[in-house]
Amino acid sequence: MAAARGLLWVVCLLRVALATVYFQEEFLDGERWRNRWVPSTNDSQFGHFRLSSGKFYGHKEKDKGLQTTQNGRFYAISARFKPFSNKGKTLVIQYTVKHEQKMDCGGGYVKVFPSDVDQKNLNGKSQYYIMFGPDICGFDIKKIHVILYFKNQYHSNKKSIRCKVDAFTHLYTLILRPDLTYDVKVDGQSIESGSIEYDWHLTSLKKMEKSSAESKDWDQATDSKTQDWEKHFLDASASKPSDWNSELDGDWSGPMLQKPPYQDGLKPEGIDKDVWLHQKMRNTNYLTEYDLSEFENIGAIGLELWQVRSGTIFDNFLITDDEEYAENFGKATWGETKGPEREMDAIQAKEEIRKALEEEEEEELLAGKFNARQNFFNQFHRQDEL
Ligand SMILES: *[C@@H]1O[C@H](CO)[C@@H](O)[C@H](O)[C@H]1NC(C)=O
């Protein structure tokens, strides 16, 4: 028993030891963050950040993060780390964000940049690899962006993912895996996941690559039969996205069904199912190698956004290759803050109501005194008139 537990410990330690943390920022060393974060001077009107845990928090010091301080401004700031490639590895991007000002319109997302980004000149046109996080504007926009840069173009997630709109700290996590699956988590819970290929409609890009690398031992006749057969695997219920551009994106076809319709008794005609499967596997291998979420030279993370009403706090940034490490880091940061933060907010709200009531009473009291004097005055006058 003890031995088993000991072994478990070793395994745990090994796991932690295996995690690569590319970047981690909790703003725990006072004003020294200014040595790590570079504000852009591209526009003298860019808003300023300060370190703050806000009006309510779980822990006054630990919950300090970068807070936007000026209304109606663009913001641009970034921090560097040792460049790396996520090729063949999981990539986790995580941070916390708190819109304690009750966000009306503004960005709460992060951007991950290639290492050659010009930090001092960072602006809306600076090319990034990944944009991830909430964006709120009025009643219409309450979404989590996941934008991937691929083949010189930005690709937005086609599934819409809703973000949190309240005033509390929330934990946002994006996981991109080398098997081309992804996960978007809010507060540690997965709220969207699936295939990077389908959920960004990148299938056509892959097809382009496929046709240029067509195999020779797969003759044309078989190929057309295969295509007929493959049609059964397409999701007929899917509709063409409204922003599909045939010129850019190629001919649209529905995404592949996750479960092929074998149960309908469908049989491939004129082709050898094994050969088809073999070919399919080969393509799959080939396509997986051709990674849709592979970034060669990841080297900076930044906030480049617009806010109408300021006050958002960004904290607990993490970039790692280890999902479990990220989960534990989330628990140790957001997990510790969420409860006490809400308690403090509730106490403050009660206090505000008490004060408002007191003020109201005071006003009534004053108004009462005034009325009394008025009455006395009237009486006096009336007496005088008599
Ligand atoms: C801001 O950045 C743009 C694009 O990188 C550049 O053309 C422009 O000169 C920069 N402006 C300043 C004031 O540095």
PDBQT file of the ligand as one rigid body, heavy atoms in Angstrom, charges set to zero:
ROOT
HETATM    1  C1  LIG A 401       3.163  51.748 -36.333  1.00  0.00    +0.000 C 
HETATM    2  O1  LIG A 401       3.277  50.512 -36.988  1.00  0.00    +0.000 OA
HETATM    3  C2  LIG A 401       3.105  50.572 -38.384  1.00  0.00    +0.000 C 
HETATM    4  C3  LIG A 401       3.077  49.182 -38.922  1.00  0.00    +0.000 C 
HETATM    5  O2  LIG A 401       3.976  48.343 -38.290  1.00  0.00    +0.000 OA
HETATM    6  C4  LIG A 401       4.211  51.420 -38.988  1.00  0.00    +0.000 C 
HETATM    7  O3  LIG A 401       4.041  51.536 -40.369  1.00  0.00    +0.000 OA
HETATM    8  C5  LIG A 401       4.171  52.804 -38.355  1.00  0.00    +0.000 C 
HETATM    9  O4  LIG A 401       5.252  53.583 -38.826  1.00  0.00    +0.000 OA
HETATM   10  C6  LIG A 401       4.238  52.696 -36.842  1.00  0.00    +0.000 C 
HETATM   11  N1  LIG A 401       4.062  54.006 -36.244  1.00  0.00    +0.000 N 
HETATM   12  C7  LIG A 401       4.910  54.514 -35.347  1.00  0.00    +0.000 C 
HETATM   13  C8  LIG A 401       4.555  55.859 -34.792  1.00  0.00    +0.000 C 
HETATM   14  O5  LIG A 401       5.921  53.956 -34.997  1.00  0.00    +0.000 OA
ENDROOT
TORSDOF 0
